[in-house]
Amino acid sequence: MAQTLVPAELHQRWELALATSVVRRERAAELMAESAQNQTWAERVRCRSMALRECPPDRSTRGVVGFRIEGLVDDEPCVATFADDVLTCPAELRRRAEIVVAMRETFPVGDGRAVLATLDGALGAVCATVMRAFSQIISLDLRTGEGGAR
């Protein structure tokens, strides 16, 4: 048999539903404000990302001015250095690097682009060319413009 509610109980339930509704509306307003802030932040990040894609930063300004590579060439220890735009290395390593250049080897740099092997071009291309000439690389030190720090 169905129970009949008394007016006091109906009023109490109505007040509880009203209070719950007020709390939920306040929370919804807070979430809307938070969502608007997140959307604004996301738009700023997207705009910055698009600007960086259109005009990437010049990688040459990162301060790398030279390198030192230690490794093996035909199981013999070998060291190559590049400082002040001069490559210093044993004759056998230079010969092997010149072969890499003569073969027109390329090195991927991202987004589908590649750089051509060289011994007198950009520092990154020279480094990649010399690395390819080694049989095995033991260490690579990059020299920066701040006093040769690694």
Secondary structure, DSSP 8 states (H G I E B T S, - for coil): ------HHHHHHHHHHHHHHHHHHHHHHHHHHHHHHHHHHHHHHHHHHHHHHHHS---GGGG-EEEEEEEEEETTEEEEEEEETTEEE--HHHHHHHHHHHHTT-EEEEETTEEEE--SSS-HHHHHHHHHHHSSEEEEEEEEETTTS--
